[in-house]
Amino acid sequence: MTPGFIVIRDNTPAASIPKGTVVAMGNFDGVHRGHKAVSDGASIYPACQNLLLAARALGYGGVMTGWHFAAETELRTLLHIPDEVDLVATITFGRPQGRHGPVRRRPLPELVFGEQWGQPPDWAVDPAGTRHTAAGPPRPSA
Ligand SMILES: Cc1cc2nc3c(=O)[nH]c(=O)nc-3n(C[C@H](O)[C@H](O)[C@H](O)COP(=O)(O)O)c2cc1C
């Protein structure tokens, strides 16, 4: 698998693509052509995460999106992406207005199980002061 990233920094030649967009791709050598697997992009997403972390350290905000699903035909034409290369993410970067918001995440016992599905271990404890988010997939009501 060969990864690739196209960075859009200015308005040419792809005027309709926002500046600060990174298109992440992989040439899967025909392995996945014709069907989509849950593992598509799995070898590229860690690099995307590193990109997001590095951008954050430099004061930029970034978010991974599936914008390419709606714009794939146009992106392929504008950026000369060959057919054998699959698009796996479009990441947008920019300077946040104001400042970065507080970082929140789901409570550890909802994410980490011990020995079997659904059993939070007693060691899965959030550090004091952790801020939680309500974002994420639907959860069973208590
Ligand atoms: C592969 C991938 C594609 C994503 N595509 C979208 C998307 O199209 N739209 C969206 O709102 N969030 C998308 N997300 C989720 C966002 O990256 C982000 O996590 C979410 O908007 C919550 O932002 P926050 O973590 O800053 O609160 C995607 C995440 C991944 C890993």
The ligand as a Gaussian input file, in Angstrom:
#p B3LYP/6-31G(d) Opt

LIG

0 1
 C      -12.434000       9.109000       8.554000
 C      -13.242000      10.158000       9.264000
 C      -14.142000      10.909000       8.543000
 C      -14.917000      11.870000       9.187000
 N      -15.798000      12.603000       8.460000
 C      -16.561000      13.547000       9.070000
 C      -17.477000      14.348000       8.321000
 O      -17.602000      14.181000       7.108000
 N      -18.205000      15.265000       8.988000
 C      -18.078000      15.447000      10.346000
 O      -18.780000      16.306000      10.899000
 N      -17.219000      14.726000      11.063000
 C      -16.448000      13.785000      10.477000
 N      -15.586000      13.040000      11.192000
 C      -15.474000      13.341000      12.636000
 C      -14.640000      14.594000      12.814000
 O      -13.296000      14.344000      12.395000
 C      -14.581000      15.060000      14.284000
 O      -14.099000      14.054000      15.092000
 C      -15.922000      15.491000      14.758000
 O      -16.403000      16.511000      13.908000
 C      -15.888000      15.961000      16.221000
 O      -15.001000      17.042000      16.348000
 P      -14.278000      17.329000      17.722000
 O      -13.586000      16.039000      18.078000
 O      -13.314000      18.447000      17.454000
 O      -15.358000      17.689000      18.679000
 C      -14.789000      12.074000      10.580000
 C      -13.859000      11.328000      11.291000
 C      -13.104000      10.382000      10.654000
 C      -12.117000       9.582000      11.485000

